[in-house]
Amino acid sequence: MPSLYSSSAALVGALALLRTTHAQDFATNCSSLLDQINIENVTAYAADYITAQVVSTDLCCVQMNVTTSEQSGIRLEAWFPQNYTGRFLSTGNGGDGGCIQYPDLDYTTSLGFAAVGANNGHDGMTGVPFLNNPDVITDFAWRSLHTGVVVGEQLPALFYGAPQNKSYYLGCSTGGRQGWTVVQNFPEDFNGVLAGAPAMASTDLPYWSGSFLPVTGNEDADTFVPTEIATDNVLENPDLCGFDPTPLICADGNTTDCLTETQAETVPTVLSAIYDENGELVYPRMQPGAEVLAGALQWNGQPFGITQEWWRYVIYNDTTWDPSTLTIADYHVAKEQNPANVETFNGDISAFQSTGGKVLHYHGLMDMLISSENSKRYYNLVQETMGMDSSELDDFYRFFGISGMSHCGGGDGAYKIGNVADGVAGTSADENVLIALVQWVEEGVAPEVVRGADANETFWRAHCKWPLTNKYVGPGDYEEESAWQCS
């Protein structure tokens, strides 16, 4: 009679052989996929089996070029994980967006999604390729993402032998705007959309970002406020904060850790909303609580890169345009152009509603690059346009403000909500906003809160569904999740 040890060893050996055989079959299927891709305007040039020693899970990576016009095209990658769940997901981009978001591909395939990502119509992270090329701008505004979906959703059936069950989207910043572009214009592309810190109102945003330099001046100007005298912490509800810098004005000959009267005039200006000459809102205020990072990135006495590039390479096609000359007239020119409908600020999302789709929208409440006030403005626009109150919107659209989150991640608060790879503290629907979206789409269980953990995962916060906000009710320390209540 064989010993228990020998039987166990045989079982382990058999399982190892089975895993090896399965991996070999998977790798063989991957290498043969190139011959199966026959899609118009698509040239697939590589299909490689990549092991979990290189990425987070064993997968097949397919690389393609896709022609989008006579003057433009995209680079597209499709990642097919061995632990496939039957779900397809498209990733977005960031900034001026010429890079495939590999961390997002790695993160989502680790969760079993077959995922695609594109370079948004150009390589690199500057706007130089936009110069005198409206087709590249069109790719950036909407066509790259939508084309990636049209092509990408055909591929799981080729590789796995059956089409995906559900389709999802994940993106933040420019990627957040791209998610809303699809919701507004291609409502049947996705069953569920996770859109973070969206760069919506995309002709307003570059003007807002560029408006700070004329106010602060350069580092030598009397109006400039050094970042090192600012201190931030978590504001659970920035709406309650109307900051008055007057008590910080220097007194009794003190010239350190205080503001001159001129600097004290700068502070409320950069924290205020912008209106045009007719009193119409151009862009809402920078939410209080983001001063330190905003000071380093936007109030640093230097031209803001995206503003400079937008007017140089898109609006004026003039590489010599000087961002220090920005005026409201430049804003009106950009607003009038709205290249390729990049604005992405349509409040009628009834077509998406009618498909049964779900959209989870989040924004960090200490975002230093895109004010979270703009996300609230869009939510209000949808309410007004569709004539719905929050309880009615809840059926298909929910917005969450994430206290203590900076731009798409990081920050002083409980920012780890599962939206990006380095912001994951758990993979259950209760701990991860992407899995919460899946649960909403597939089981009809909508999230009432989005829970997040701080950087060290020492405390959690249940972030409220707008228009509810967190209120401290005690007892206990502010880090106690139970000490807070949505109201």
Secondary structure, DSSP 8 states (H G I E B T S, - for coil): ---HHHHHHHHHHHHHHHHHHHHHHHHHHHHHGGGG---TTEEEEEEEEE-TTTSSS-EEEEEEEEE-SSS-EEEEEEEEETT--SEEEEE---TT--S--HHHHHHHHHTTEEEEEE-TTSSSSSSGGGTT-HHHHHIIIIIHHHHHHHHHTTHHHHHHSS--SEEEEEEETHHHHHHHHHHHH-TTS-SEEEEES---STTHHHHHHHTHHHHH-STTSTT---GGG------S-GGG-----GGGB--TT--SSSB-HHHHHHHHHHTS-EE-TTS-EEE----TT-HHHHHHHTSSSS--HHHHHHIIIIIS--TT--GGG--HHHHHHHHHH-GGGTT------HHHHHHT-EEEEEEETT-SSS-HHHHHHHHHHHHHHHT--HHHHTTTEEEEEETT--SSS-SSS--BSSSSGGG-S--STTT-HHHHHHHHHHH----SEEEEE-TTSS-EEEEEBTT--EEE--SS-TT-GGGEEE-
